[in-house]
Amino acid sequence: MGFYAEKVGPRLVRCLCSMSDVAAERERIVPLARGVVLEIGIGPGLNLPYYDPSTVSHVYGVDPHRGFLDLGREAIRSCPFPVTILSAPAEAIPLADSMADT
């Protein structure tokens, strides 16, 4: 991957996905998650602050793009619940079928 794909692209997407309209939808939908969560395309972890730690026991985040995952390191470290990152495409998630509640 080139510089743009690895460094610029992920930051641009994070900026666009952080806009107030998108954040309002995250705030409305993400807290509905329960139990073990499988988040496909976790990227920079923008959903993590919206999960309710009293109802979410673990988040498995799947993303094939290292540039996006690098942006999410701090969000993952500050989570009050375990987060496991799987660097894989959605077509080949290395988890058992039916292991997630949400």
KOLDO-824136 format. One record per residue: x, y, z of N, C-alpha, C, CB in turn; residue in one letter. Coordinates in pm, whole numbers, padded with zeros to 5 digits, always signed. Glycine has a CB too. Layout:
BEGIN
XYZXYZXYZXYZA
...
// end
This chain:
BEGIN
+00083-00118+00000+00000+00000+00000+00087+00124+00000-00094+00000+00120M
+00038+00227-00064+00111+00352-00071+00082+00442+00048+00078+00423-00198G
+00149+00554+00048+00135+00651+00157-00010+00696+00173+00224+00772+00133F
-00077+00729+00063-00215+00777+00072-00305+00670+00133-00267+00818-00068Y
-00297+00550+00084-00384+00441+00132-00356+00409+00279-00365+00316+00047A
-00232+00423+00319-00195+00384+00456-00213+00497+00557-00051+00337+00459E
-00189+00621+00517-00189+00733+00613-00299+00837+00589-00056+00802+00608K
-00315+00881+00468-00410+00989+00438-00553+00938+00434-00374+01055+00305V
-00578+00832+00359-00712+00777+00345-00780+00747+00477-00706+00653+00263G
-00716+00673+00567-00780+00643+00696-00815+00768+00776-00689+00556+00778P
-00731+00869+00775-00760+00993+00849-00877+01069+00786-00635+01083+00853R
-00884+01068+00655-00995+01133+00586-01127+01063+00619-00970+01133+00433L
-01127+00932+00615-01248+00855+00647-01287+00877+00793-01227+00705+00619V
-01189+00877+00883-01219+00902+01025-01284+01038+01043-01090+00892+01111R
-01232+01138+00974-01288+01273+00982-01433+01275+00932-01201+01373+00900C
-01458+01214+00818-01593+01212+00762-01689+01134+00851-01591+01151+00621L
-01642+01024+00907-01728+00941+00993-01746+01000+01132-01669+00801+01004C
-01674+01104+01164-01687+01172+01293-01781+01292+01287-01550+01216+01343S
-01832+01320+01172-01921+01436+01156-02043+01421+01247-01965+01453+01008M
-02101+01533+01284-02208+01533+01384-02329+01446+01345-02254+01673+01408S
-02368+01445+01219-02482+01363+01178-02454+01214+01199-02517+01389+01031D
-02334+01173+01162-02295+01032+01178-02281+00999+01326-02163+01002+01102V
-02220+01089+01402-02204+01066+01546-02340+01056+01615-02122+01180+01609A
-02437+01131+01571-02572+01124+01629-02634+00986+01606-02663+01235+01569A
-02610+00929+01489-02660+00794+01462-02588+00690+01548-02643+00759+01312E
-02458+00706+01565-02382+00616+01652-02441+00621+01794-02230+00654+01654R
-02463+00742+01842-02514+00762+01978-02652+00698+01997-02521+00911+02011E
-02728+00692+01891-02863+00635+01897-02863+00483+01885-02948+00695+01787R
-02776+00428+01801-02782+00285+01768-02686+00198+01849-02754+00266+01623I
-02561+00239+01863-02459+00155+01925-02493+00113+02068-02327+00228+01925V
-02551+00199+02152-02583+00155+02288-02686+00041+02296-02634+00272+02367P
-02749+00006+02187-02844-00105+02185-02775-00240+02185-02935-00094+02065L
-02646-00243+02157-02570-00369+02152-02566-00435+02290-02427-00344+02102A
-02566-00568+02290-02565-00645+02414-02468-00763+02404-02705-00695+02447R
-02411-00802+02517-02330-00923+02524-02200-00913+02448-02407-01039+02474G
-02170-01018+02373-02050-01023+02289-02085-00958+02155-01998-01170+02270V
-02007-00858+02117-02034-00781+01996-01928-00813+01890-02035-00629+02027V
-01974-00833+01769-01885-00846+01654-01904-00721+01569-01913-00978+01571L
-01801-00638+01563-01808-00516+01484-01721-00532+01360-01764-00392+01567E
-01785-00537+01246-01713-00551+01120-01679-00411+01070-01798-00629+01013I
-01550-00388+01043-01505-00256+01001-01485-00163+01119-01603-00195+00904G
-01425-00214+01226-01406-00133+01347-01314-00014+01324-01350-00220+01459I
-01223-00026+01230-01135+00086+01193-01078+00160+01312-01210+00183+01107G
-01099+00292+01317-01040+00372+01425-01117+00364+01557-01030+00515+01382P
-01215+00277+01566-01285+00258+01693-01384+00366+01730-01187+00247+01801G
-01443+00431+01632-01534+00541+01660-01660+00498+01736-01575+00608+01531L
-01700+00372+01724-01818+00324+01796-01788+00290+01942-01875+00202+01727N
-01665+00265+01976-01631+00213+02109-01683+00298+02225-01483+00200+02121L
-01674+00429+02220-01724+00509+02333-01876+00499+02353-01685+00653+02314P
-01947+00451+02252-02093+00446+02260-02148+00314+02313-02150+00472+02125Y
-02065+00211+02321-02111+00084+02379-02133+00103+02528-02009-00030+02352Y
-02239+00045+02579-02271+00053+02722-02194-00057+02795-02425+00039+02747D
-02096-00021+02878-02015-00123+02946-02095-00209+03045-01901-00057+03019P
-02215-00166+03081-02296-00250+03172-02369-00359+03095-02396-00163+03248S
-02374-00350+02961-02443-00451+02882-02355-00521+02779-02560-00389+02813T
-02237-00466+02751-02145-00527+02655-02031-00592+02732-02089-00421+02554V
-02010-00721+02707-01905-00794+02779-01774-00803+02702-01953-00932+02812S
-01780-00794+02569-01659-00807+02488-01692-00758+02347-01606-00956+02486H
-01598-00689+02285-01613-00649+02145-01501-00715+02065-01609-00493+02129V
-01540-00783+01958-01446-00835+01860-01455-00743+01740-01476-00986+01821Y
-01347-00676+01709-01345-00582+01597-01268-00640+01480-01285-00450+01639G
-01331-00642+01364-01269-00697+01244-01243-00585+01145-01358-00807+01181V
-01121-00579+01094-01088-00483+00990-00961-00531+00921-01069-00339+01050D
-00959-00531+00789-00839-00578+00718-00733-00469+00699-00878-00633+00584P
-00766-00346+00731-00679-00233+00696-00600-00184+00816-00763-00119+00637H
-00472-00208+00815-00384-00171+00926-00384-00020+00952-00241-00218+00898R
-00393+00061+00847-00395+00207+00864-00512+00253+00950-00401+00275+00729G
-00629+00194+00931-00745+00228+01013-00727+00178+01156-00874+00168+00953F
-00678+00056+01169-00660-00001+01303-00558+00078+01385-00616-00147+01292L
-00455+00129+01321-00355+00209+01392-00418+00333+01455-00241+00250+01296D
-00518+00392+01387-00585+00510+01441-00670+00478+01564-00672+00573+01334L
-00707+00352+01581-00795+00314+01691-00726+00264+01816-00886+00211+01645G
-00595+00262+01819-00524+00205+01934-00562+00270+02067-00375+00219+01914R
-00569+00402+02072-00600+00470+02197-00743+00443+02240-00578+00621+02182E
-00837+00442+02147-00976+00412+02180-00989+00272+02239-01066+00426+02055A
-00914+00179+02186-00917+00041+02235-00859+00033+02375-00841-00054+02140I
-00747+00100+02398-00681+00096+02530-00769+00155+02639-00549+00171+02525R
-00852+00251+02605-00932+00318+02708-01069+00254+02731-00950+00462+02670S
-01096+00143+02666-01227+00076+02683-01240+00010+02819-01248-00028+02573C
-01359+00016+02879-01383-00050+03007-01421-00197+02992-01491+00023+03082P
-01418-00248+02871-01449-00389+02843-01341-00440+02748-01594-00407+02781F
-01323-00572+02740-01220-00626+02650-01255-00603+02503-01201-00776+02675P
-01152-00569+02426-01165-00554+02282-01057-00639+02217-01154-00403+02238V
-01098-00727+02128-01005-00810+02053-01013-00767+01907-01037-00962+02070T
-00898-00731+01851-00892-00688+01712-00846-00805+01626-00797-00566+01695I
-00920-00826+01518-00887-00930+01422-00862-00864+01288-01002-01038+01412L
-00739-00872+01241-00704-00813+01113-00740-00913+01005-00553-00774+01107S
-00862-00900+00954-00914-00995+00855-01023-00929+00774-00967-01124+00924A
-01047-00980+00653-01161-00930+00576-01291-00990+00629-01144-00962+00426P
-01400-00922+00605-01531-00970+00654-01568-01105+00594-01640-00867+00622A
-01513-01137+00479-01543-01265+00414-01474-01383+00481-01504-01260+00270E
-01380-01356+00569-01303-01464+00631-01278-01434+00779-01168-01485+00557A
-01384-01412+00855-01371-01381+00998-01329-01507+01073-01504-01323+01056I
-01218-01502+01145-01167-01621+01212-01233-01646+01348-01016-01610+01230P
-01365-01656+01348-01442-01682+01470-01547-01789+01439-01509-01551+01524L
-01592-01857+01543-01696-01958+01527-01829-01894+01489-01711-02040+01656A
-01908-01965+01413-02042-01918+01379-02123-01899+01507-02114-02017+01284D
-02207-01800+01509-02301-01772+01619-02234-01741+01752-02392-01889+01637S
-02109-01692+01749-02040-01662+01876-02076-01525+01931-01890-01671+01856M
-02137-01441+01849-02169-01305+01893-02318-01290+01922-02126-01202+01788A
-02348-01203+02016-02486-01171+02047-02535-01054+01960-02500-01137+02196D
-02444-00962+01928-02478-00844+01850-02377-00826+01739-02484-00718+01938T
// end
